[in-house]
Amino acid sequence: MRINDPKGMACPYRMRKCPGESCPLYVQILGKDPNGGDTLNQGACAQAASVAFLMQIVQDLNGLQKATESQRNETVQGLFHLGQTISAASRERAKLLASG
């Protein structure tokens, strides 16, 4: 995840160039890049960083939702087969009891 360095860009709050480290919205970001695994250590505008982080959270949640749906489908399929097996065993037992 690459966040553009705001230095030299126009700040929407100050209506002039970003002052960089002297701005209260300028933050240092430390962590790992989810795309490449590289270590991140960069300064960025908190507003720009929050948008990038929100996009990453949405991507992670979409992956989690897909994994949950897949697990649910496998569970439902397994329970269906279990129900069929129990039903078939019950029919066989009933036949054996009826034949005496």
Secondary structure as GFF3:
##gff-version 3
##sequence-region A 1 100
A	DSSP	beta_strand	10	11	.	.	.	ID=ss1
A	DSSP	beta_strand	16	17	.	.	.	ID=ss2
A	DSSP	three_ten_helix	20	22	.	.	.	ID=ss3
A	DSSP	beta_strand	26	32	.	.	.	ID=ss4
A	DSSP	beta_strand	39	45	.	.	.	ID=ss5
A	DSSP	alpha_helix	46	99	.	.	.	ID=ss6
###
